[in-house]
Amino acid sequence: MQDKTIDSALLELRKQIIRGNGQSQDAVETLLAMRGVDMPPVNRGHRPDVAKRYQMRLWITKALKDGPQTLQELTDHIADRTPDVPRRLVYGRVSQALHKMYGKGLVRHKGQLWLDT
């Protein structure tokens, strides 16, 4: 195995550890230091997932079964289910999901209200 490959693997492992629980970070950084590899800063602020695949569509469909709702009302409804996700991300994902669902004919839009088909 080439040194470059080993260094890249250790840097990736370090990044995963920092973004995860931080266990064994000292050991990996010690190995990198012994190999003379510079350790760039790692962005911890990776974007959290609002919902798993199709989960957002399911939440929206269930919420619209109770009647028409605005984008803000749907965002409030879904934000209650994802308290660890910033509200602006929830708003963006709900909006994106609604427009995709509209394109597939799964929801209708009338004024500011979104309706189930």
C-alpha positions as a LaTeX table, in Angstrom:
\begin{tabular}{lrrr}
\hline
Residue & $x$ (\AA) & $y$ (\AA) & $z$ (\AA) \\
\hline
Met1 & 0.00 & 0.00 & 0.00 \\
Gln2 & 1.33 & 3.44 & $-0.89$ \\
Asp3 & 2.04 & 6.04 & 1.77 \\
Lys4 & $-0.39$ & 8.44 & 0.09 \\
Thr5 & $-3.20$ & 5.87 & 0.37 \\
Ile6 & $-2.48$ & 5.25 & 4.05 \\
Asp7 & $-2.39$ & 8.99 & 4.77 \\
Ser8 & $-5.69$ & 9.54 & 2.96 \\
Ala9 & $-7.33$ & 6.67 & 4.84 \\
Leu10 & $-6.13$ & 8.03 & 8.20 \\
Leu11 & $-7.35$ & 11.54 & 7.36 \\
Glu12 & $-10.77$ & 10.20 & 6.39 \\
Leu13 & $-10.93$ & 8.13 & 9.57 \\
Arg14 & $-10.05$ & 11.23 & 11.61 \\
Lys15 & $-12.83$ & 13.19 & 9.88 \\
Gln16 & $-15.38$ & 10.46 & 10.63 \\
Ile17 & $-14.28$ & 10.29 & 14.27 \\
Ile18 & $-14.53$ & 14.07 & 14.73 \\
Arg19 & $-18.00$ & 14.14 & 13.17 \\
Gly20 & $-19.03$ & 11.13 & 15.21 \\
Asn21 & $-18.37$ & 10.52 & 18.87 \\
Gly22 & $-14.69$ & 11.51 & 19.05 \\
Gln23 & $-13.47$ & 8.17 & 20.39 \\
Ser24 & $-9.90$ & 7.24 & 19.40 \\
Gln25 & $-9.23$ & 10.65 & 17.85 \\
Asp26 & $-5.96$ & 10.96 & 19.80 \\
Ala27 & $-4.68$ & 7.64 & 18.46 \\
Val28 & $-5.39$ & 8.54 & 14.82 \\
Glu29 & $-3.90$ & 12.02 & 15.21 \\
Thr30 & $-0.79$ & 10.50 & 16.81 \\
Leu31 & $-0.37$ & 8.20 & 13.80 \\
Leu32 & $-0.80$ & 11.12 & 11.42 \\
Ala33 & 1.74 & 13.21 & 13.37 \\
Met34 & 4.24 & 10.30 & 13.31 \\
Arg35 & 3.83 & 10.13 & 9.54 \\
Gly36 & 4.32 & 13.93 & 9.24 \\
Val37 & 0.86 & 14.56 & 7.76 \\
Asp38 & $-0.75$ & 17.98 & 8.18 \\
Met39 & $-4.20$ & 17.75 & 9.72 \\
Pro40 & $-6.64$ & 20.23 & 8.20 \\
Pro41 & $-9.56$ & 21.52 & 10.26 \\
Val42 & $-12.71$ & 19.43 & 10.03 \\
Asn43 & $-16.12$ & 21.03 & 9.59 \\
Arg44 & $-18.35$ & 19.59 & 12.30 \\
Gly45 & $-21.40$ & 21.41 & 10.98 \\
His46 & $-22.44$ & 18.87 & 8.39 \\
Arg47 & $-26.12$ & 19.14 & 7.53 \\
Pro48 & $-28.34$ & 16.77 & 9.46 \\
Asp49 & $-30.92$ & 14.75 & 7.57 \\
Val50 & $-34.44$ & 15.99 & 8.16 \\
Ala51 & $-36.00$ & 12.71 & 7.12 \\
Lys52 & $-35.08$ & 9.38 & 5.59 \\
Arg53 & $-36.04$ & 8.59 & 2.02 \\
Tyr54 & $-39.80$ & 8.99 & 1.45 \\
Gln55 & $-40.37$ & 9.82 & 5.15 \\
Met56 & $-41.01$ & 13.49 & 4.35 \\
Arg57 & $-43.55$ & 12.53 & 1.70 \\
Leu58 & $-45.30$ & 10.27 & 4.20 \\
Trp59 & $-45.43$ & 12.98 & 6.89 \\
Ile60 & $-46.81$ & 15.52 & 4.41 \\
Thr61 & $-49.44$ & 13.11 & 3.10 \\
Lys62 & $-50.59$ & 12.26 & 6.63 \\
Ala63 & $-50.72$ & 15.94 & 7.61 \\
Leu64 & $-52.78$ & 16.84 & 4.53 \\
Lys65 & $-55.32$ & 14.09 & 5.34 \\
Asp66 & $-56.50$ & 16.43 & 8.14 \\
Gly67 & $-57.22$ & 19.15 & 5.57 \\
Pro68 & $-55.44$ & 21.82 & 3.52 \\
Gln69 & $-52.42$ & 23.48 & 5.12 \\
Thr70 & $-49.95$ & 26.20 & 4.29 \\
Leu71 & $-46.24$ & 25.58 & 3.89 \\
Gln72 & $-45.67$ & 27.15 & 7.33 \\
Glu73 & $-48.28$ & 24.90 & 8.97 \\
Leu74 & $-46.70$ & 21.82 & 7.39 \\
Thr75 & $-43.28$ & 23.00 & 8.53 \\
Asp76 & $-44.59$ & 23.42 & 12.11 \\
His77 & $-46.14$ & 19.94 & 11.96 \\
Ile78 & $-42.92$ & 18.29 & 10.78 \\
Ala79 & $-40.59$ & 20.39 & 12.95 \\
Asp80 & $-42.34$ & 18.87 & 15.98 \\
Arg81 & $-41.15$ & 15.46 & 14.79 \\
Thr82 & $-37.56$ & 16.60 & 14.20 \\
Pro83 & $-36.61$ & 18.81 & 17.18 \\
Asp84 & $-32.86$ & 18.33 & 16.64 \\
Val85 & $-32.97$ & 19.78 & 13.10 \\
Pro86 & $-32.83$ & 23.56 & 12.56 \\
Arg87 & $-36.21$ & 24.95 & 11.53 \\
Arg88 & $-34.83$ & 26.56 & 8.34 \\
Leu89 & $-33.69$ & 23.15 & 7.12 \\
Val90 & $-37.12$ & 21.66 & 7.84 \\
Tyr91 & $-38.79$ & 24.53 & 5.96 \\
Gly92 & $-36.53$ & 23.99 & 2.94 \\
Arg93 & $-37.06$ & 20.23 & 2.87 \\
Val94 & $-40.84$ & 20.54 & 3.23 \\
Ser95 & $-40.93$ & 23.06 & 0.39 \\
Gln96 & $-38.74$ & 20.87 & $-1.81$ \\
Ala97 & $-40.83$ & 17.78 & $-1.08$ \\
Leu98 & $-44.10$ & 19.60 & $-1.78$ \\
His99 & $-42.88$ & 20.79 & $-5.16$ \\
Lys100 & $-41.68$ & 17.31 & $-6.10$ \\
Met101 & $-45.00$ & 15.84 & $-4.97$ \\
Tyr102 & $-46.85$ & 18.53 & $-6.98$ \\
Gly103 & $-44.88$ & 17.56 & $-10.08$ \\
Lys104 & $-45.95$ & 13.94 & $-9.61$ \\
Gly105 & $-49.60$ & 14.88 & $-9.05$ \\
Leu106 & $-49.62$ & 13.79 & $-5.40$ \\
Val107 & $-50.68$ & 17.19 & $-4.01$ \\
Arg108 & $-52.49$ & 20.27 & $-5.31$ \\
His109 & $-51.81$ & 23.92 & $-4.65$ \\
Lys110 & $-54.56$ & 26.54 & $-4.25$ \\
Gly111 & $-53.43$ & 29.99 & $-3.19$ \\
Gln112 & $-51.22$ & 29.45 & $-0.17$ \\
Leu113 & $-52.83$ & 26.13 & 0.70 \\
Trp114 & $-51.55$ & 22.67 & $-0.14$ \\
Leu115 & $-54.16$ & 19.96 & $-0.58$ \\
Asp116 & $-54.08$ & 16.20 & $-0.85$ \\
Thr117 & $-55.27$ & 14.84 & $-4.20$ \\
\hline
\end{tabular}
